[in-house]
Every structure is written in structure tokens, then in C-alpha cells.
Amino acid sequence: MPAHNAWVVFVELHTLPGGGSGRLAAGGAITAPARAQLEAARRLGFRTAVAASDTTSYGNQFDDVVDAWLVTNTSDAATVVHVLKVLTGGIAAVFSSVDSFVRTAAAVAAKLGLAGPQPLGSGIARDKAVARAALASAGLPDIRWGVKSAYAQDLESPIGYPCIVKPVDGASSWDVVLAEDVHAVRDVAARHLERAYGRRVRPQRRLLFEEVLVGPLFSAEGFVDAGELRIIGYSDRVMSAPPRFVELAVRFSAERPFPGADDYVAQTLAALEYDFGAFHLEFILTEDGPRLVELNPRFVGAGVQHAIGELTGVLPADLLVAKLTGSPVPEFAFEGAVTELYLTAPSSGRLDDVHGLDEAVAVEGCRAAGLYVALGDEVSSGIESNSQYIGYVHAVGRSREESYAIAVESASRISYGIRER
């Protein structure tokens, strides 16, 4: 295990929807994934450094748990390696929980001889088409798919209609649609060409066309370390109606969605050459078996990590930092299920007030309710991405269904004052 004055280096930070601007809450205070990870490193005696392309978006919300901010080009591994030379006392780990920077962090870790995933693994290529090709090479069952440039004159689907269209490198459900014809494809292509990713990330501007799958959407949450697979549990989803695909609630439990689920996860991670790190592996359970949606080489997003901690007594961040630094690994205690239900705006405009948070957490089983955004922020009733949530409710129960029902009851007690545009 590295010396306790060594550094744990974060390449960008995994924040909450709204950038962590929300301040109103009742029940347990929610913790952003990045804060939980920074605090976990501090508890183990490590110093924390964050490599960021621009610290403005983070404000000062993490200053109390960050020992050094390093402003640099976080899309370039060589540049990050160079800037890390200012850190004295040794480096224990380098990683990222932000999808667009996992490959950069992996390359830096490899150059420094630290634990990390294969830098050239298809699972961290930040290209969903590369992942699809890897499944085919490994001989795993997959779906029909194709790729076209978003700039192409001919945007007819290469696999027919209906189909799912999404950017090969997209995130947060932006520009993901169910397309019934070429007009829908042209519309999403035009929107995508206007989309900025931020943090110096350059979009590839390529669209992935995928077969429409029928079945429930699940995700496996865990950590892989070579041959050791540690699955914390599985989440299912309550989704918005097509043509958008936005999560309205995530329901987590240790219950396996089908016999052999853990084996499927292990085979898929191996096919994607993802051999070290946290994972959030999404798949749809069809009549023909599970089919991959995507691999996120990090733990589940939004406030679900905090919700898992409310259920198990251990935050996923504690497992992540322990594995990265070779520290003792915590054990998760499982009983029941937890739901994070996302609050969305009933109308568009300026959010002036919110009522009922205390009443929400008074419902038996509700652990937390609060805002991801701040009063005075502009909110939209048209939800196209999971980055547009305005708040959350966390509830525990004996099953996914019960925890969700409690969350829905709790959310019904919350109302908003919105000055419509």
C-alpha cells in the first residue's frame, strides 16, 4: 500500500446534475460522487489532486477536500503526466469517473506504473461503435447496428426503421431518439451538430444506429480487478416515453435480474477488454437474453451512489478508492432495495420556490428529498437529458417496487413555484 502522504489524482470530477448548485434538502444530505471519492481518499490518509481543464464549472464546492488543483489539457495524457511532476511525495492512484476522461487517466496510470484499465481497451474507447465491434469479435450475441457521420447528406438508417439513434460518444441521454423515419434522423443530427460537450472534449459527430430492443433496462454496478468481479447489485429503470429515453427513476437491489447475470457481466467486460475499474454496465433483458446497451467505466451517476450508501451503509466511493490504492476493501450489507426518483419541472421558467421537502421525508421509508438546482435557476418541463433533473427523492423498501412506491408517494408532497416564461 502506498505511503499515506501520497496523492490520489482525479482527472476531472463526477458531479451531480445541476453542477451541485442545489442547496435545499430534507433528510440525509446527498453527496456528489466526486465529493464522496475525495473524502474517501482523505480518510485513508492520502492527499487529493484534481487535474481539470477549467475549474470554473466546479466553483468552490470541492475546495475543502482538494489539496491541489492542476489546470491542464485533460484530454491529453502526456500533458497530464507532465503537470503531475509538481506533486511531491509520490502518487498512489490516477483515475477518472467522468466517461470522457477514463482513457486519459488510464494512459497516465499506465505511464506511472499504477493500477488502471488497459488504455487501449474497447470498453474505454468512448465510442459505442468500437464496443459493438468488440462484442462481435468476441462472439457474444449482439444487435443489428450501423454508423454514419452526422454531416452525411444521406442519413437514411443503414438498418431500417424504427431504430435507436445516438452519438457514438454521447452522454446523459442527449440526442438519443427512437427514429421512425429519416426526418427524425435529420432532426437529431442537426441538434447533435450544435451540441457542445465542454471540458475541451471534441465530439466525433458520428451517429450510431441500433436495433430497437424490447424488455426491461438493467444495469450492473460493481468493480472488476483482473479475474475478480465484485458486483454490488443491479438497478432497473423507470423510463420516459419514446421518442426520448430519459431515466425517471433508478431502483437498486442486490437481487439478480436473471440466473447467470453475473456471468453475463463478466463475459461482457472481458469482451470489452475492461479489466480494472468501477463499472455501470447497462443491458436490456430481451426474450432472447441480455443485450448490451453500453458500458460506463465508472459507478452509476446522479445521486444513486449516495442512495446505495443509504441502503448498504457503504458508499461505492469507498470501494473505488480502496481498490485504487490497495487499501482494505469494505463489505456491503444488503437488505431490501432503494430508489432514486428524479424530480422534473412541471412547467418551464424560473424556479422561485419549492414546498413539501420536509413532508416528503416524513413518509416512512423516505430517506432524502432535495434539489439538484438552485432557486432562481431556469428549469424546463421538456426533459431530453438526465442533466435536466431538478431534484431527487430517495426511498428504501423491501423490494424495488416497494421502494419506488414510497418514492412516488413522497414526491407527490412536493410542489414548486415556477415563474413561467
Beta strands, then each sheet from edge to edge (+ up, - down):
strand 1: 7-11
strand 2: 25-27
strand 3: 47-52
strand 4: 68-71
strand 5: 91-95
strand 6: 145-149
strand 7: 163-167
strand 8: 177-179
strand 9: 206-210
strand 10: 217-225
strand 11: 228-239
strand 12: 247-253
strand 13: 276-286
strand 14: 289-296
strand 15: 337-343
strand 16: 349-355
strand 17: 366-371
strand 18: 378-379
strand 19: 391-397
strand 20: 415-420
sheet 1: 4+ 3+ 1+ 5+
sheet 2: 2+ 17- 19+ 15- 12+ 11- 10+ 13- 14+
sheet 3: 6+ 9- 7+ 8-
sheet 4: 18+ 16- 20+
end
